[in-house]
Amino acid sequence: MSTTGLREYLDGPHKAARDVVRDGLAEHADLLNAGLTLSRDEYRDKVLEMLQQITADGHTGRGFPKEFGGQGDLGGFIAGFETLAFGDLSLMVKAGVQFGLFAGAILHLGTTRHHEEYLTDAINGRLLGCFAMTETGHGSNVQALGTTATYDAATDEFVIHTPHPAARKDYIGNAARHGRMAAVFAQLVVGGQTHGVHCLLVPIRSLNGEVLPGVTVTDCGPKLGLNGVDNGRIVFDQVRVPRTALLDRYAQVDAEGTYTSEIENPDRRFFTMLGTLVQGRVSVGGAAINASKVALTIAIRYADQRRQFGAPGTAEEALLLDYRMHQRRLLPLLARTYALHFAQAELVAEFVRIFGGEGLSDADEHDRRALEAQAAGTKVLGTWHATETIQLCREACGGAGYLAENRLAALKADTDVFTTFEGDNTVLLQLVAKGLLTGYRESFGKLDPLGTARFIAAQAVEIAVEKTALRAVAERLRDVVPNRNDKADPDAGLRDDAYHCGMVRFREEHLLAGVARRLKAGIDAGDDAFDVFNRCQDHVIAAGRAHVDRVVLEAFLAAVQVAPEGSVRDRLKDLYDLHALATIEGERAWYIEHGRLSGARSKAITALVNELCALVRPHATELVDAFGVPGAAVDVPMVVPSQHE
Amino acid sequence: MSTTGLREYLDGPHKAARDVVRDGLAEHADLLNAGLTLSRDEYRDKVLEMLQQITADGHTGRGFPKEFGGQGDLGGFIAGFETLAFGDLSLMVKAGVQFGLFAGAILHLGTTRHHEEYLTDAINGRLLGCFAMTETGHGSNVQALGTTATYDAATDEFVIHTPHPAARKDYIGNAARHGRMAAVFAQLVVGGQTHGVHCLLVPIRSLNGEVLPGVTVTDCGPKLGLNGVDNGRIVFDQVRVPRTALLDRYAQVDAEGTYTSEIENPDRRFFTMLGTLVQGRVSVGGAAINASKVALTIAIRYADQRRQFGAPGTAEEALLLDYRMHQRRLLPLLARTYALHFAQAELVAEFVRIFGGEGLSDADEHDRRALEAQAAGTKVLGTWHATETIQLCREACGGAGYLAENRLAALKADTDVFTTFEGDNTVLLQLVAKGLLTGYRESFGKLDPLGTARFIAAQAVEIAVEKTALRAVAERLRDVVPNRNDKADPDAGLRDDAYHCGMVRFREEHLLAGVARRLKAGIDAGDDAFDVFNRCQDHVIAAGRAHVDRVVLEAFLAAVQVAPEGSVRDRLKDLYDLHALATIEGERAWYIEHGRLSGARSKAITALVNELCALVRPHATELVDAFGVPGAAVDVPMVVPSQHE
């Protein structure tokens, strides 16, 4: 097989941007050891040095408007950021904080004066900044933040204040050591009235690095991973900033203390502001998927070299990758990595369509909400996938996988928090499900259970209508796909795309309808709204997950269908089948419970997954080579022993 | 509920030994921060200092014969070792290497002269030693080690040699910095004939710490975790030791170069020698289970304090632990931790029965083989459980869980290798399954696939007989337990012990019979033995796992039945039901596929697991308090915020 052809297809439209970052990583491969050899503060400073380096290379400004030194290439920017995950992940996260979150907040929440004053410096890395949203007391529930920004008309200033210990800003990247300014999310209080969470630019350090009066910064100390990022805590004691520090694209305060916003509903205003920051979730998901590629490259190459046990009397022991269990553990994860790669590419294309182009575009609100759900879902699956995959890769490499020199340790430790940051995965899946249930339409309910439950009750009639339509779909499927009368040939049609898509779609729609029914029944019975929601929280999350599984599967299928004919498409089709059937196999209990699979057909699927693993196995090394991870990131001693003797 | 009563019941017969270690950990709590504040070498030296301290406290010699300074209390020794897992895990592992593996090899594989010369010093920590078994090229397949020990009759010496790079000893604890002697496993060559792997004592450092001539030691460098243990690599270049260096309990070489052993079959000799080292696996499993207790204590206390979201209009947000998803994620793991605790207690009791008492006992070989399988199985489940539980606890504590100060990071990193060391888990499960298939009886097949396959073919007739018996059992179960005709009341009997036990036993026996049938069919068809085995490797592993699941469930049930009446037994019964039903739920696809569950009953089980979570929830904090983890290990800033402000 031509690895080049497959790699080009994977790299897609942003190949050039990816290659720039690959070259940079290859050139500065020494950073990969920095976390092992330097003290924590030295490591942080080294990461900062590398950040300035990649900034000089011109990559990091790629996504910003040309007038501020950028290149207006949002897709290339995201692709390049994802590619940073092939290298040191502290560098990637620090770049994400500086260019994605901090500069992104200025770009999306600020107006011309903020852009002109700060954007060029932020993009060039001269103005290092923090994204001070999360507090000790509130992470996922951002609307309940405690920090206040109170307007003082007498001086035309906002007073930034931390009213109690739980309201201190926590886990803030760039805070402990390098940040000079923070984009602070706080409850905006004007004329005694609270208008909800808004964002303001607050200087925290002087030009020579001293923490400013009224600001207290402490270090979060060592972490499980990402120790090259200087996470810290910030407490504000009546810190004054001019009125113009408010990033005022969606809400303005004039000198007289009059608050205005074109979005009247406070919830809707809040979610609109937050929605502009979707790039963070898009980026984290992509980074997690790429970190999985690094781990799989290492573990699959190792398994294709390492021999252990095997039939006695033969000259050599057997390769690990020839064992069925080893194939079973690694190859479905390889297939899912491909699936997620294409789902991420689809997400990035949609993100570029909505946010890309010259300057800022005001895309249709409905599309934005759909994009947010897609970004949340891909982030959830991508990050859980990374945790699972890197863990299994570590175990599949035994004791050697535990040594830092073989890089799986750092991958595991550094990516672990991805499931939590940019939104906890279980919270995000509820967001996805809620989006599906309400369709958002013109109403913006809160993320809280009561709002959801009430809203859903109101929607129940419409959903009942959809259910009728759904039933027709289900009946049609039942005719097309043998499942009850499959005893004669339980294998029939198992590699048929329409079968896979029908199954995952049935699951999504059935779960969704079930959630709506349960919520409505509870509300109708007059039960406490929190209890009603809580009783079906597991169903809500399962419905969200089922939706994302379907989206990912369809993205993979679409990518196979337009892939170059020949070996590229053939290889992808095998991987797609493996992914589709492993996905169905993973939920086979549910399918059987709901009459969509017979026991015999379920067993046939398991047998076919085994066969597909064997079919993919001879190409496994080429399939990881096609990811194009730079050599330094994967040429570890256990794979290249000569480095080592 | 009385936490004290439950804690005493959990501590069982070795309460005193556990409390001694608890007190020591509380006294030396500063070690918990050593890994965060010291350089790697300083941390290693600090761990050594603590090792000498706990040795002085008298704990570490507890399991050795009184004549060498021990206390002859094997059960207390293991219980104390497990309790070390409540503290710094590097200390625990270093103690395991020194007192379990190194001193244990001398005790079990050596004879009087070795005991008299070395044992007291080893127990007192004056003679620090390594257990040099694993090589770069061979970990799980110990029989294929490359290091040689060749007898030179001219000088009455053995020559220890590393013939090629892959034969270097690797990942050896105590090697990089502190060890003075190594128990080296090597192919014994006498008079040109190889007799398989034996163990010899080889000095590697002088009294003042210099590496001896012919020995090359290198450092394995930083690891994912356990960085307080000085793992290293050892290469031998024709190193000479006297003939008496051979630990000669099971095989002797006389001055003329005559090799003798009371065990003629080399495979059987090898497995007998290895079998005496079962204590390592017993200990690792127990340590993993106790590490899970620490993580759960932290995560459940946090979830019972931390509020986020909740119904608006109410005064407070909701506690995390009141959310169904949070209960679903944590409480079945809490129940499984209890189950494993009792399974481990049962294993230790059996271990003491066979290996305990004054001096060495020669227990019945059949019992020893059964003990080895039980130890392997408990180690596998306990260590995978730890990896899964600590991961989920980390995620359940969000960003705070990622900070080193909250200890989940160290628990995760340090325990991760437990699934790999003392035998890779997937290899061990195959060992368990093989033991069940062959019953071992008088024959000792190799661990390799061919041996297994051949042996199993020979046993097929007997298994067929057993299958007939099994069918009768299955029929009987079907009558007792409603499963096909359960539509009228799918909940009936779900909390009945006999139902749980019948289900897990059916699964075990069905899987086992299936493996035997597949192996026999393949062999009968004349297929390549490796292929035959490999094709059903996933079934073999599932059968091993099903066996251990059953053993663990029955151990938990037995412990409930003899627990003190009243609140202790009531709490344990709820946890037992939760564990039993969550176990069945986890395999519900298989049960449905095999006609043991209807879809309706399967859904009823899921609903009941939810209910049981809600039933356990009010007692959750007390249930973790009963583990008796010393305060310093769990009073982390996120749980005790005042430490921190």
Interface residues (C-beta under 8 A of the other chain):
Chain A: L36 T134 H138 G139 S140 N141 A144 P165 D170 Y171 C220 G221 P222 K223 L224 G225 Q308 F309 G310 A311 P312 G313 T314 E317 A318 D322 Y323 R324 M325 R328 T387 Q391 R394 E395 G398 G399 G401 Y402 L403 A404 E405 L408 A409 K412 A413 D416 V417 T419 T420 F421 D424 N425 T426 K446 L447 D448 P449 L450 G451 D528 A529 F530 N534 R535 Q537 D538 I541 R588 A589 I592 E593 H594 G595 G599 S602 K603 N610 P641 E645
Chain B: L36 T134 H138 G139 S140 N141 A144 P165 D170 Y171 C220 G221 P222 K223 L224 G225 Q308 F309 G310 A311 P312 G313 T314 E317 A318 D322 Y323 R324 M325 R328 T387 Q391 R394 E395 G398 G399 G401 Y402 L403 A404 E405 L408 A409 K412 A413 D416 V417 T419 T420 F421 D424 N425 T426 K446 L447 D448 P449 L450 G451 D528 A529 F530 N534 R535 Q537 D538 I541 R588 A589 I592 E593 H594 G595 G599 S602 K603 N610 P641 E645
